[in-house]
Amino acid sequence: MERVQFQQEQMLAELKDLVEKGLFTQKEVKQIMQKRTAFETALVRRIPKKSDFLRYAAYEMGLEALRRKRAERMELAKGPPSISDYALVRRQFQIFERALRKFKGDVGLWLQYIQVAKKERARALVGRITARALQLHPNVPALYVLAASHELEHLSPTAARTLLQRGLRLNADSVEMWREYVRMELGFVESLRRRWTVLGIDVKGKGRETGASKGKGKEQAGDAEDPYSGLGEAVGDEEADRMVVDGEDVDEDEAAQKEVMAGAIVKSVISSAAKAIPKIELFSSLHELISAYPSPPSLRESLLDHLHALLHKTLPSHPAAIKLSATRHLNAGLVGEPLVDALKDANERLLAYIRSTEGEVKPGVADVYAEFVEEWCGKGVDDTLKAYLITSLHILIRQLPAPVPPGLLAAHIRLLASHHASLGSGLLPAKAGTPEKILRIARKHTTKAPTNAAVWLARLGAERQFATEEGINTAWEEARKHAAGDRVQDVWLWGLETANRRPSNLNGAPGTEAEAAEVESDVQLLEQLLHESSLIREPAAAGTLHEVLLIRYAAASHRALLHRFQITPATIAQPPRSSESAPRRAGQRDVANVRGNPSPSAEARLARVRKIGSAYTPSARVWAEVFRQEAGDVASTPASASAGAAAVAGGADAAKSYFGDADGDERVLRAVYEFWRQSDGVESTVAWATWLLRSGRSKDAVAVVARARSVLGEAAGEVVERRWKTVLDGPEDAGANAVAEETPSAVWFADGAAEEVFAL
């Protein structure tokens, strides 16, 4: 606590100055002191948290913003700065310095510190921070980019170039670094061009008198006025040679200037980048940068010519490189006739490359062309242009020899189905102008690529749009039988999506028999799909699909139970009506009733759990989902969360029972836990112990964790104990991190915001 007292003593002078200036009252100063004392106490704990530092810094930023706003409103007389004018900003920097002594390896913290220093216009401090950060993290490109941008903002291109070159020596494979280096050199050329334009300097030599012309004029004037002008011929050969050499030097300087303004430095950087990273990501990034940079058109075209020449040399057959070269002139701002010409040129270039391919067409190039057509048909271009692109694809498919790449077939079906209504039979090809013809084409394409899931998905979309319910079901059944490879999971789940279903013939409000019948229909359909998925020959695809279907089956069967026992959101929110259905408190549990006959709802839930465990092959992820449902949380858990985190989230309010049966909850969750721990002992043990703890049974929870080492082994038991400690301590508050990342100092407080600042 001595450090806390020391910090308190350092605050006295600035707080006194704030009161004397009338910016804060005595009561507000006391609140500031209390708040700072709480922050300082948190920072001196044995294991400090980064969120404590960030919350402290955010509070000081808000306090400084409020001080400035009040000083501006009060129109204080300007005079020599006092301690309160800079103490709050200095404290922000001190907090970040103390945080970085604890968390030197946190790059995000360094970046936040730099941003705060830049906002406060502490130029020298920003330079020192970036230098220290780069010493500790020389392999982080963002730090070099930030440091170089800081140098450029203060008109120091040489220092910025040195920083980026140093960063590229250590991060030669960073696309971001090369992009920023090219951007910096483009800015350097553009700044020179504008400066010379202001000064009236023309590097092309127009409007300027060269040394020769000036000498010639003087010589002619001398012949007319000075009779002794011929004496000038007596100049020695050595002096004449020196003058010639000087003239050559002038010409060389002008030539070098012309090369710089023509982008020679930028071209050199692009060449080095292409040699270091021969990847399409680099070329795409540089193409986007150069096309959008405000350079003269001649310079932009010259740089793009150089870039695409390197692209053709480096990646001559890469599909994305072919598309980038073909669509080079298709810019976002094109309209009218230039757009038509550029789109036609790009389409013909891609078609020419596909047709010139010897033998079988590469699927990658075909997919790129399909992507190009779909991309531009999805934009707000004229219908005639859309019809032109769709017709080009239609003719290409008819002309290509078998086998036609599946990407073209799938795109063909999707385009015909999606643009049939807007284009009509007048603009679409004659053999694809009606729904019947589109369906015939879709069914024919699935015979050309019977195992491609993408083609089947495109056909299913056309069937949903134009076919009858019987035709849709038949097509989906055929797709499940034949589709394989990538996206086969999407084919199996296609009929389960709400958008792909026909409206139900049953009428009724939610929660009625109509909805219950629909839920039961979902359960039966999923059971059928689970049985069919076991017949898939590919083990990897079958396992992944089986898991996804089983998770959906668990959710559907859970909803079916809620409907069966008439559990709705309204009844869930209400407290139990009788003490018999209410969860028993800790110490009042009837063990005999737990071991006796379960309630009908508990029996049904147990039967559901046992069916999942015996009839199917559930994974740990499936059991985590079932545990979450039975723990009383039907809300979705983020996909990024682990299985244990999802289950623990489900047990956050474990005392709540949807079925009004606390003893039944324990029986069901214990059964889930026994199944789950066979596939994942760590996650299941943590989830089960957490539920027991939040149900008021801390002794049972501790006993479960204590047995982990003997049941699961030393390594797994240690992980369980570490996770259990996290549960007991509570998750670290992530709110402060989010607040700090939003740059809270940029928020200006209103006149009456003092209470908000002091309530942080």
C-alpha positions in Angstrom: 0.0 0.0 0.0 3.0 2.3 0.2 3.0 2.6 -3.6 -0.7 3.6 -3.5 0.0 6.3 -0.9 2.9 7.6 -2.9 0.7 7.9 -6.0 -1.9 9.7 -3.8 0.7 12.3 -2.7 1.6 12.9 -6.4 -2.0 13.9 -7.1 -2.3 16.6 -4.6 -0.8 19.5 -6.6 -2.8 18.9 -9.7 -6.1 18.5 -7.9 -5.5 21.7 -5.9 -4.8 23.5 -9.1 -8.0 22.2 -10.7 -10.0 23.5 -7.7 -8.3 26.9 -7.8 -9.1 27.3 -11.5 -12.7 26.4 -10.8 -12.7 23.5 -13.2 -13.8 21.0 -10.5 -15.4 21.3 -7.1 -14.1 19.9 -3.8 -16.7 17.1 -4.0 -15.7 16.1 -7.5 -12.0 16.2 -6.5 -12.8 13.9 -3.6 -14.5 11.5 -6.0 -11.5 11.6 -8.3 -9.2 10.7 -5.4 -11.4 7.8 -4.4 -11.6 6.5 -7.9 -7.9 6.8 -8.5 -7.2 5.1 -5.1 -9.4 2.1 -6.2 -7.5 1.9 -9.5 -4.1 2.1 -7.8 -5.1 -0.6 -5.3 -6.0 -2.9 -8.2 -2.7 -2.3 -9.9 -0.6 -3.4 -7.0 -2.1 -6.8 -6.7 0.2 -9.8 -7.0 -1.0 -10.7 -10.5 -2.2 -7.5 -12.2 -4.7 -7.6 -15.0 -4.3 -5.7 -18.3 -7.9 -4.7 -18.1 -7.2 -2.8 -14.8 -4.6 -0.6 -16.6 -6.9 0.0 -19.5 -9.9 0.9 -17.3 -7.6 3.4 -15.4 -6.3 4.9 -18.7 -9.8 5.2 -20.1 -10.9 7.0 -16.9 -8.1 9.5 -17.2 -8.8 10.1 -20.8 -12.4 10.9 -20.0 -11.3 13.2 -17.2 -8.9 15.1 -19.4 -11.6 15.5 -22.1 -14.0 16.9 -19.5 -11.3 19.3 -18.2 -10.7 20.6 -21.7 -14.4 21.0 -22.3 -15.0 23.0 -19.1 -11.9 25.2 -19.7 -13.2 26.0 -23.2 -16.7 26.8 -21.9 -15.3 29.0 -19.0 -13.0 30.9 -21.4 -10.1 30.9 -18.9 -7.5 33.6 -19.5 -4.5 32.3 -21.3 -1.3 32.4 -19.3 1.7 30.2 -18.5 0.7 26.6 -18.2 0.1 25.2 -14.8 0.4 21.6 -13.5 -3.2 20.8 -14.2 -2.8 21.6 -17.9 -0.6 18.6 -18.5 -0.8 16.4 -15.4 -3.8 14.3 -16.7 -2.2 13.6 -20.0 1.1 12.8 -18.3 -0.8 10.4 -16.0 -2.2 8.6 -19.1 1.3 8.1 -20.4 2.5 6.9 -16.9 -0.3 4.3 -16.8 0.7 2.9 -20.2 4.4 2.8 -19.1 3.5 0.8 -16.0 1.3 -1.5 -18.1 4.1 -2.1 -20.6 6.5 -3.0 -17.8 4.1 -5.9 -17.0 3.0 -6.8 -20.5 6.0 -6.1 -22.8 4.9 -8.8 -25.2 1.4 -7.4 -25.8 1.7 -5.7 -29.3 -1.9 -4.4 -29.0 -0.9 -2.5 -25.8 2.0 -0.8 -27.7 -0.3 0.2 -30.5 -2.8 1.7 -28.1 -0.1 3.7 -26.4 1.2 5.0 -29.7 -2.3 6.0 -30.7 -2.9 7.9 -27.5 0.5 9.7 -27.8 -0.3 10.7 -31.4 -3.7 12.0 -30.4 -2.0 14.2 -27.7 0.5 15.4 -30.3 3.5 14.1 -28.4 5.7 13.8 -31.5 9.0 13.0 -29.7 7.2 10.5 -27.4 5.7 8.6 -30.4 9.2 8.3 -31.8 10.6 6.8 -28.6 7.7 4.4 -28.2 7.9 3.1 -31.7 11.7 2.6 -31.3 11.2 0.6 -28.1 8.4 -1.4 -29.6 10.4 -2.3 -32.7 13.3 -3.4 -30.5 11.0 -5.9 -28.7 8.9 -6.8 -31.7 11.0 -6.6 -34.9 8.7 -9.0 -36.7 5.5 -7.1 -36.4 4.8 -5.2 -39.7 2.2 -3.0 -38.2 4.7 -1.3 -36.0 6.9 -0.4 -38.9 4.0 1.0 -40.9 2.8 3.1 -37.9 6.3 4.4 -37.4 6.8 5.3 -41.1 3.4 7.0 -41.2 4.4 9.1 -38.2 7.6 10.2 -40.0 5.7 11.0 -43.2 3.2 13.1 -41.2 6.1 15.2 -40.0 7.7 15.6 -43.5 10.5 13.1 -43.1 10.3 10.8 -46.1 14.0 9.7 -45.7 13.4 8.4 -42.2 10.2 6.7 -43.3 12.0 5.0 -46.2 14.7 3.8 -43.8 12.2 2.3 -41.4 10.3 0.5 -44.1 13.5 -0.9 -45.6 14.6 -2.1 -42.3 11.3 -3.7 -41.7 11.4 -5.4 -45.1 14.8 -6.9 -44.4 13.1 -8.7 -41.4 9.7 -9.2 -42.9 10.3 -9.7 -46.6 7.2 -12.0 -46.8 4.8 -9.3 -45.6 2.4 -8.1 -48.2 1.3 -5.2 -46.0 4.9 -4.0 -45.7 5.5 -4.0 -49.4 2.2 -2.3 -50.1 3.0 0.5 -47.6 6.5 0.9 -49.1 5.0 1.3 -52.6 2.4 3.8 -51.2 5.2 5.8 -49.5 7.2 6.0 -52.8 4.1 7.0 -54.7 3.5 9.7 -52.2 7.1 10.9 -52.6 6.8 11.2 -56.4 3.5 12.9 -56.1 4.8 15.5 -53.6 7.8 16.2 -55.9 5.4 16.7 -58.8 3.2 19.1 -56.9 6.2 21.0 -55.5 7.8 21.4 -58.9 4.5 22.5 -60.4 4.1 25.3 -57.8 7.7 26.4 -58.5 7.2 26.4 -62.3 9.7 23.6 -62.9 9.0 21.5 -66.0 11.2 18.3 -66.0 10.4 17.8 -69.7 12.4 20.9 -70.6 9.5 23.0 -72.0 9.6 26.7 -71.3 13.2 26.4 -69.9 16.3 27.9 -71.4 19.1 25.5 -71.6 22.7 26.5 -71.1 23.5 26.2 -74.8 20.7 28.5 -75.9 21.7 31.1 -73.4 25.3 31.0 -74.6 24.2 31.2 -78.2 22.2 34.4 -77.5 25.1 36.0 -75.8 27.4 35.1 -78.7 25.1 36.7 -81.2 24.8 39.9 -79.1 28.6 40.1 -78.9 29.0 39.8 -82.6 26.7 42.8 -83.1 28.0 45.1 -80.4 31.6 44.1 -79.5 34.2 44.2 -82.2 36.6 42.2 -80.1 34.1 39.4 -79.5 36.3 37.1 -81.6 38.9 37.1 -78.9 36.7 34.6 -77.1 37.9 31.9 -79.5 41.2 32.0 -77.7 39.7 30.0 -74.8 41.8 26.9 -74.3 40.8 23.4 -75.2 40.8 22.4 -71.6 38.2 25.0 -70.6 36.0 24.0 -73.6 36.1 20.4 -72.6 35.1 21.4 -69.0 32.1 23.2 -70.4 31.0 20.2 -72.4 31.3 18.0 -69.3 29.2 20.4 -67.4 26.6 20.3 -70.1 26.6 16.5 -69.9 26.1 16.7 -66.1 23.1 18.9 -66.6 21.6 16.5 -69.1 22.2 13.6 -66.8 20.4 15.4 -63.9 17.5 16.2 -66.1 17.3 12.6 -67.3 17.4 11.3 -63.7 14.6 13.7 -62.8 12.5 12.5 -65.7 13.1 8.9 -64.6 12.0 9.7 -61.0 8.9 11.4 -62.2 8.1 8.5 -64.5 8.1 6.2 -61.5 11.4 4.5 -61.8 11.8 4.2 -58.0 8.3 2.8 -57.6 8.9 0.3 -60.4 12.1 -0.8 -58.7 10.2 -1.4 -55.5 7.5 -3.3 -57.3 10.1 -5.5 -58.9 11.7 -6.3 -55.6 8.3 -7.1 -54.1 7.5 -9.5 -56.9 10.8 -11.2 -56.4 10.3 -11.5 -52.6 6.6 -12.6 -52.6 5.6 -14.2 -55.9 2.0 -14.5 -54.8 -1.3 -13.3 -56.3 -2.2 -11.6 -53.0 0.7 -9.1 -53.5 -0.2 -8.3 -57.1 -3.9 -7.8 -56.2 -3.0 -5.5 -53.4 -0.6 -3.4 -55.5 -3.0 -3.2 -58.4 -5.7 -1.9 -56.0 -3.3 0.6 -54.5 -2.0 2.0 -57.8 -5.4 2.1 -59.4 -6.9 4.2 -56.6 -3.9 6.4 -55.9 -4.3 10.0 -57.1 -1.5 10.0 -59.6 -1.4 11.4 -63.1 -3.0 9.0 -65.6 0.2 8.5 -67.6 2.2 7.5 -64.5 -0.6 5.2 -63.3 -0.8 3.4 -66.6 3.0 3.1 -66.7 3.1 1.5 -63.3 0.2 -0.8 -64.1 2.0 -1.9 -67.3 5.1 -2.7 -65.3 3.0 -4.5 -62.6 1.1 -6.7 -65.0 4.2 -7.5 -67.0 5.8 -8.9 -63.8 2.5 -10.7 -63.1 2.5 -12.4 -66.5 6.1 -13.4 -66.0 5.8 -14.6 -62.4 2.3 -16.3 -62.5 1.6 -17.0 -66.1 -1.1 -19.7 -65.5 -2.5 -18.8 -62.1 -6.3 -18.4 -62.5 -6.6 -15.3 -60.3 -3.7 -13.7 -62.1 -5.4 -14.3 -65.4 -8.6 -12.7 -64.1 -6.6 -9.7 -62.7 -4.9 -9.1 -66.0 -8.2 -9.5 -68.0 -10.1 -7.1 -65.7 -7.4 -4.6 -65.4 -9.4 -1.7 -67.0 -12.6 -2.5 -65.1 -12.6 0.2 -62.5 -15.5 0.9 -60.1 -16.1 4.4 -61.5 -16.7 3.4 -65.1 -20.1 4.2 -66.6 -21.6 4.3 -70.1 -19.6 3.4 -73.2 -16.2 3.0 -71.4 -17.8 0.4 -69.1 -19.3 -1.5 -72.0 -15.9 -1.5 -73.8 -13.9 -2.6 -70.7 -16.4 -5.3 -69.8 -16.5 -6.7 -73.3 -12.7 -6.6 -73.5 -12.4 -8.5 -70.2 -15.0 -11.1 -71.2 -13.3 -11.8 -74.5 -9.9 -12.1 -72.9 -11.1 -14.7 -70.4 -13.0 -16.6 -73.1 -9.9 -16.5 -75.4 -7.8 -18.0 -72.7 -10.3 -20.8 -71.9 -10.7 -21.7 -75.6 -6.9 -21.6 -76.2 -6.3 -24.2 -73.5 -5.1 -27.4 -75.0 -7.0 -30.5 -73.9 -9.1 -30.3 -70.8 -10.0 -26.9 -69.4 -8.5 -26.2 -66.0 -11.2 -26.0 -63.4 -9.5 -23.1 -61.7 -9.7 -20.9 -64.8 -13.3 -21.9 -65.4 -14.2 -21.1 -61.9 -12.6 -17.7 -62.3 -14.6 -17.0 -65.4 -17.8 -18.1 -63.7 -17.0 -15.9 -60.7 -16.4 -12.9 -63.1 -19.8 -13.4 -64.8 -21.7 -13.8 -61.6 -20.0 -10.8 -60.0 -20.9 -8.4 -62.8 -24.4 -9.8 -63.2 -24.9 -9.1 -59.6 -24.0 -5.4 -60.0 -26.3 -2.6 -61.1 -25.3 -2.8 -64.7 -27.7 -2.6 -67.7 -29.8 -5.7 -68.4 -28.3 -6.0 -71.9 -24.8 -6.3 -70.4 -26.1 -9.0 -68.0 -27.7 -10.8 -71.0 -24.5 -10.5 -72.9 -22.5 -12.2 -70.1 -25.0 -15.0 -69.5 -25.3 -15.7 -73.3 -21.5 -15.8 -73.5 -21.4 -18.4 -70.7 -24.2 -20.4 -72.3 -22.4 -20.5 -75.7 -19.1 -21.4 -74.0 -20.6 -24.4 -72.2 -22.1 -25.7 -75.5 -18.8 -25.3 -77.3 -16.4 -26.9 -74.7 -15.6 -30.6 -75.0 -16.6 -32.9 -72.2 -16.0 -32.9 -69.3 -17.2 -29.3 -68.8 -15.9 -27.8 -65.6 -18.5 -28.0 -62.8 -18.0 -24.4 -61.8 -19.4 -23.3 -65.2 -22.4 -25.6 -65.0 -23.3 -24.4 -61.5 -22.9 -20.7 -62.3 -25.0 -21.3 -65.5 -27.9 -22.7 -63.5 -27.7 -20.0 -60.8 -27.6 -17.1 -63.3 -30.5 -18.5 -65.4 -32.7 -19.0 -62.3 -31.9 -15.7 -60.6 -32.1 -13.4 -63.6 -35.1 -15.1 -65.4 -37.6 -12.7 -63.9 -35.7 -9.5 -64.8 -34.4 -10.4 -68.2 -37.2 -12.6 -69.5 -37.2 -14.8 -72.6 -36.4 -11.8 -74.8 -32.9 -11.3 -73.5 -32.0 -14.8 -72.3 -30.8 -17.5 -74.8 -33.6 -19.1 -76.8 -33.0 -22.5 -75.3 -33.1 -21.1 -71.7 -35.9 -18.6 -71.8 -38.6 -20.4 -69.9 -38.8 -22.1 -66.5 -39.3 -25.5 -68.1 -36.2 -25.0 -70.2 -34.2 -23.8 -67.2 -35.2 -26.9 -65.2 -34.3 -29.1 -68.2 -30.8 -27.5 -68.4 -30.3 -27.9 -64.6 -31.2 -31.6 -64.7 -29.0 -32.1 -67.7 -26.0 -30.4 -66.0 -26.3 -32.8 -62.9 -25.9 -35.7 -65.3 -22.7 -34.1 -66.7 -21.3 -33.7 -63.1 -23.2 -36.3 -61.1 -21.0 -36.1 -58.0 -20.4 -32.4 -57.8 -22.2 -30.9 -54.8 -22.1 -27.3 -56.2 -24.0 -28.3 -59.3 -26.5 -30.2 -57.2 -27.0 -27.1 -55.0 -27.6 -24.9 -58.0 -30.1 -27.4 -59.4 -31.9 -27.6 -56.0 -32.2 -23.8 -56.1 -33.8 -23.9 -59.5 -36.1 -26.8 -58.4 -37.2 -24.7 -55.4 -38.0 -21.8 -57.7 -39.8 -23.5 -60.5 -40.7 -27.1 -59.6 -43.5 -28.7 -57.6 -43.1 -30.0 -54.0 -42.7 -33.5 -55.3 -40.0 -32.5 -57.7 -38.1 -30.7 -55.0 -38.2 -33.7 -52.7 -37.1 -36.0 -55.5 -34.2 -33.8 -56.5 -33.0 -33.5 -52.9 -33.1 -37.3 -52.5 -31.1 -37.8 -55.7 -28.6 -35.2 -54.5 -28.1 -36.9 -51.2 -27.4 -40.2 -53.0 -25.0 -38.9 -55.6 -23.3 -35.8 -54.2 -19.7 -36.2 -52.8 -16.6 -34.2 -52.0 -16.7 -30.5 -51.1 -20.0 -29.0 -49.9 -21.7 -32.4 -49.6 -22.7 -31.3 -46.1 -24.6 -28.3 -47.6 -26.5 -30.7 -49.9 -27.7 -32.8 -46.9 -28.7 -29.8 -44.9 -30.3 -28.0 -47.8 -33.8 -29.3 -47.1 -33.6 -28.5 -43.4 -33.2 -24.7 -44.0 -36.4 -22.7 -43.5 -35.9 -20.8 -46.8 -35.9 -24.1 -48.8 -39.2 -25.4 -47.4 -42.7 -25.1 -48.7 -45.1 -23.3 -46.4 -46.8 -25.8 -44.0 -50.4 -26.7 -44.7 -51.1 -26.7 -41.0 -52.6 -23.5 -39.7 -52.2 -22.3 -36.1 -50.3 -19.9 -33.9 -46.9 -20.6 -32.3 -47.2 -23.0 -29.5 -50.3 -24.8 -30.8 -50.7 -28.3 -32.3 -49.6 -27.0 -35.7 -46.2 -25.9 -34.5 -45.8 -29.1 -32.4 -46.6 -31.2 -35.5 -44.0 -29.3 -37.5 -41.4 -29.9 -34.8 -42.2 -33.6 -34.7 -41.8 -33.7 -38.5 -38.4 -32.1 -38.1 -37.4 -34.8 -35.7 -38.5 -37.6 -38.0 -36.7 -36.1 -41.0 -33.5 -35.8 -39.0 -33.8 -39.4 -37.9 -34.1 -40.4 -41.5 -31.1 -38.3 -42.5 -29.0 -39.8 -39.7 -29.8 -43.3 -40.9 -28.9 -42.4 -44.5 -25.7 -40.6 -43.5 -24.4 -43.8 -41.9 -24.3 -45.3 -45.5 -21.8 -42.8 -46.8 -18.6 -44.6 -47.8 -16.2 -41.7 -47.0 -15.4 -41.9 -43.3 -14.3 -38.3 -42.9 -17.3 -36.9 -44.7 -19.7 -39.3 -42.9 -18.3 -38.4 -39.5 -18.5 -34.6 -40.0 -22.0 -34.8 -41.5 -23.2 -37.2 -38.8 -22.0 -34.8 -36.1 -23.8 -31.8 -37.7 -27.0 -33.7 -38.2 -26.9 -35.0 -34.6 -26.5 -31.5 -33.2 -29.6 -30.5 -35.2 -31.4 -33.6 -34.0 -30.6 -32.8 -30.4 -32.0 -29.2 -30.8 -35.1 -30.5 -32.6 -35.8 -33.2 -30.1 -35.3 -30.7 -27.3 -37.9 -28.4 -28.8 -40.2 -31.4 -29.3 -40.1 -32.1 -25.5 -40.8 -28.5 -24.7 -43.9 -28.6 -26.9 -44.9 -32.0 -25.5 -44.9 -30.7 -22.0 -46.2 -27.3 -23.1 -43.1 -25.3 -22.1 -43.1 -21.9 -23.7 -41.0 -18.8 -23.2 -43.8 -17.3 -21.1 -43.9 -20.2 -18.7 -40.2 -20.4 -18.5 -40.1 -16.8 -17.3 -42.7 -17.4 -14.6 -41.7 -18.8 -11.2 -42.9 -22.2 -10.3 -46.4 -22.1 -8.9 -45.9 -24.6 -6.1 -43.1 -25.5 -3.8 -43.1 -29.0 -5.2 -42.0 -27.9 -8.7 -39.6 -25.3 -7.4 -35.9 -26.2 -7.3 -34.9 -27.4 -3.8 -32.4 -25.3 -1.9 -29.1 -26.7 -0.9 -29.4 -29.0 2.1 -33.1 -29.7 1.4 -32.7 -32.2 -1.3 -34.8 -35.4 -1.1 -32.3 -38.1 -2.0 -34.9 -40.8 -1.9 -37.0 -39.0 -4.4 -34.0 -38.6 -6.7 -33.5 -42.3 -6.7 -37.2 -43.1 -6.9 -39.6 -42.9 -9.8 -38.7 -39.9 -12.0 -41.4 -37.5 -13.3 -42.8 -38.0 -16.8 -40.7 -35.1 -18.2 -37.5 -36.5 -16.6 -38.3 -39.9 -18.0 -38.7 -38.5 -21.5 -35.5 -36.5 -21.2 -33.6 -39.5 -20.0 -34.9 -41.6 -22.9 -33.8 -38.8 -25.3 -30.3 -38.8 -23.9 -30.0 -42.6 -23.9 -31.2 -42.7 -27.5 -28.6 -40.3 -28.6 -25.9 -42.2 -26.8 -26.9 -45.7 -28.0 -28.5 -45.3 -31.4 -26.0 -42.9 -32.8 -22.3 -41.9 -32.5 -22.2 -38.6 -30.7 -19.0 -36.6 -30.4 -17.9 -34.4 -27.5 -19.3 -31.4 -29.3 -22.7 -33.1 -29.5 -22.7 -33.9 -25.8 -21.7 -30.3 -25.0 -24.7 -29.1 -26.9 -27.0 -31.6 -25.2 -25.6 -30.5 -21.8 -26.2 -26.9 -22.6 -29.8 -27.6 -23.6 -30.6 -29.6 -20.5 -28.9 -27.1 -18.2 -31.6 -24.6 -19.1 -30.1 -22.4 -21.8 -31.7 -22.6 -25.3 -29.9 -19.5 -26.5 -27.2 -20.1 -29.1 -23.6 -20.1 -28.0 -20.9 -18.4 -30.2 -19.2 -20.8 -32.6 -15.8 -19.7 -31.4 -16.5 -21.0 -27.9 -15.1 -24.3 -26.9 -17.3 -27.2 -25.9 -16.7 -26.7 -22.3 -17.3 -23.0 -22.4 -20.6 -23.6 -24.2 -21.7 -26.0 -21.6 -20.6 -23.8 -18.7 -22.5 -20.9 -20.4 -25.5 -23.2 -20.4 -25.1 -23.7 -16.7 -24.9 -20.1 -15.9 -28.4 -20.2 -14.4 -28.5 -23.8 -13.6 -31.0 -23.4 -10.8 -33.6 -22.5 -13.3 -35.5 -25.6 -14.6 -37.7 -25.5 -17.7 -39.6 -28.5 -16.5 -39.9 -27.5 -12.9 -38.1 -30.6 -11.7 -34.7 -29.9 -10.1 -34.2 -33.6 -9.2 -35.0 -34.6 -12.8 -32.4 -32.0 -14.0 -29.8 -33.7 -11.9 -30.6 -37.2 -13.2 -30.6 -36.1 -16.8 -27.4 -34.0 -16.6 -25.6 -36.8 -14.7 -26.5 -39.1 -17.6 -25.2 -36.6 -20.1 -22.0 -36.2 -18.1 -21.4 -40.0 -18.0 -21.7 -40.2 -21.7 -19.8 -37.1 -22.4 -16.7 -37.9 -20.2 -16.0 -41.0 -22.3 -15.1 -38.7 -25.2 -13.9 -35.6 -23.4 -13.1 -36.0 -19.7 -11.8 -32.5 -19.1 -14.6 -30.4 -20.6 -17.3 -32.7 -19.2 -15.9 -32.6 -15.7 -15.6 -28.8 -15.7 -19.1 -28.3 -17.0 -20.6 -30.8 -14.5 -18.8 -29.3 -11.5 -19.8 -25.8 -12.6 -23.5 -26.8 -12.8 -23.2 -28.3 -9.3 -21.6 -25.2 -7.9 -24.2 -22.9 -9.4 -27.0 -25.2 -8.1 -25.8 -24.6 -4.5 -23.9 -27.9 -4.2 -20.3 -26.6 -3.8 -19.2 -29.7 -1.8 -20.3 -32.1 -4.6 -18.6 -29.8 -7.2 -15.3 -29.8 -5.2 -15.5 -33.6 -4.9 -15.9 -34.0 -8.7 -12.8 -31.8 -9.3 -10.8 -33.6 -6.6 -11.5 -37.0 -8.3 -10.3 -35.7 -11.7 -6.6 -36.7 -11.2 -7.4 -40.3 -10.2 -10.1 -40.7 -12.9 -8.6 -38.8 -15.9 -4.9 -38.9 -15.1 -2.4 -36.4 -13.8 -2.1 -34.2 -16.9 -5.9 -34.0 -17.5 -6.5 -33.5 -13.8 -4.2 -30.6 -13.7 -6.0 -29.0 -16.6 -9.3 -29.5 -14.9 -8.0 -27.9 -11.7 -6.7 -24.9 -13.7 -10.0 -24.5 -15.5 -11.9 -24.9 -12.2 -9.8 -22.0 -10.7 -10.8 -19.8 -13.6 -14.5 -20.7 -12.9 -14.1 -19.7 -9.2 -12.2 -16.5 -9.9 -14.7 -15.5 -12.6 -13.8 -14.5 -16.2 -11.7 -11.4 -16.7 -13.8 -8.4 -17.5 -13.4 -7.9 -21.3 -15.3 -4.6 -21.2 -12.3 -2.5 -20.4 -10.4 -4.0 -23.4 -13.2 -3.1 -25.7 -13.5 0.4 -24.3 -9.7 1.0 -24.7 -9.7 -0.4 -28.3 -12.4 2.1 -29.2 -10.0 5.0 -28.3 -12.1 6.4 -25.5 -10.1 9.6 -25.4 -11.6 10.6 -28.7 -15.1 11.0 -27.1 -15.8 14.5 -26.0 -18.0 14.9 -22.9 -20.9 17.2 -22.8 -21.2 20.1 -20.3 -23.1 18.0 -17.8 -21.0 14.8 -18.1 -19.2 15.1 -14.8 -21.4 12.5 -13.1 -20.7 10.0 -16.0 -16.9 10.5 -15.6 -17.0 10.0 -11.9 -19.2 7.0 -12.3 -16.8 5.1 -14.5 
